[in-house]
Amino acid sequence: MSTVEEGRMVMFHYTGTLADGSVFDSSRGRSPMEVRIGAGQIVPGFEAGIMGMRVGETRTFAIAPKDAYGEHDENLCHRVEKERFPDPKSVEVGMTFRYPLGDGRTAHTIIQVGDEDVLLDLNHPLAGEELTFEVECLEIRNS
């Protein structure tokens, strides 16, 4: 029986939760995820967590921020003039939008709204979070 290892194609269902137990993502109720191990398609901690699994096995593991989306970096929070938004009067805390920065980051969250400007957080929304995953291995094949 084969196991999850470098170079193999793996299909699995997963549910990701935060430290407070809230679910931030899950493949349950939709198509399972399929990745090639070692191709950089998933965060390093997730890949390490599923190594050695067999078809039919379910495993739960936690990933530290450094092995997921990194620590929250205050240097990635920037003030931007409100007038630069298409509808400055409608901006609110918690709004997210996509705008490519050229370094691969595109998702931005408004974390503060002032009279003249807004504070944007360019960190990944899960930066600084310890993530827990429950993973069910469905299929393993050679790529």
SULNORWO-V584763 format. One record per backbone hydrogen bond with DSSP energy under -1.0 kcal/mol. NH is the residue of the N-H (numbers start at 0). CO is the residue of the C=O. E is the energy in kcal/mol with one decimal. If there is no record, write none. Layout:
nh->NH co->CO e->E
nh->NH co->CO e->E
This chain:
nh->3 co->52 e->-2.2
nh->6 co->36 e->-2.5
nh->7 co->4 e->-2.1
nh->8 co->140 e->-3.1
nh->9 co->34 e->-2.9
nh->10 co->138 e->-2.7
nh->11 co->32 e->-2.6
nh->12 co->135 e->-2.0
nh->14 co->133 e->-1.7
nh->15 co->24 e->-3.4
nh->16 co->131 e->-3.1
nh->17 co->21 e->-2.5
nh->20 co->17 e->-2.3
nh->23 co->15 e->-2.3
nh->24 co->15 e->-1.3
nh->26 co->13 e->-2.6
nh->29 co->26 e->-2.0
nh->32 co->11 e->-2.4
nh->34 co->9 e->-2.3
nh->36 co->7 e->-2.7
nh->38 co->35 e->-1.8
nh->44 co->66 e->-2.8
nh->46 co->42 e->-2.1
nh->47 co->43 e->-2.5
nh->48 co->44 e->-1.7
nh->49 co->45 e->-1.4
nh->51 co->3 e->-2.7
nh->52 co->49 e->-2.1
nh->55 co->136 e->-3.1
nh->56 co->53 e->-2.2
nh->58 co->134 e->-2.6
nh->60 co->132 e->-2.2
nh->62 co->130 e->-3.3
nh->66 co->63 e->-1.7
nh->67 co->64 e->-1.7
nh->69 co->64 e->-2.8
nh->75 co->72 e->-2.2
nh->76 co->73 e->-1.6
nh->77 co->119 e->-2.2
nh->79 co->117 e->-2.5
nh->81 co->115 e->-2.6
nh->83 co->80 e->-1.7
nh->84 co->81 e->-2.0
nh->89 co->86 e->-2.2
nh->93 co->109 e->-3.6
nh->94 co->91 e->-1.8
nh->96 co->107 e->-1.8
nh->98 co->105 e->-2.5
nh->100 co->104 e->-1.9
nh->107 co->96 e->-2.2
nh->108 co->120 e->-1.9
nh->109 co->94 e->-2.6
nh->110 co->118 e->-3.0
nh->111 co->118 e->-1.1
nh->113 co->116 e->-3.2
nh->117 co->79 e->-2.6
nh->118 co->111 e->-2.8
nh->119 co->77 e->-3.4
nh->120 co->108 e->-2.9
nh->121 co->75 e->-3.0
nh->126 co->123 e->-2.4
nh->127 co->69 e->-3.3
nh->128 co->125 e->-1.8
nh->130 co->62 e->-2.1
nh->131 co->16 e->-2.6
nh->132 co->60 e->-3.0
nh->133 co->14 e->-2.2
nh->134 co->58 e->-3.2
nh->135 co->12 e->-2.7
nh->136 co->56 e->-2.6
nh->137 co->10 e->-2.8
nh->138 co->10 e->-1.8
nh->140 co->8 e->-2.5
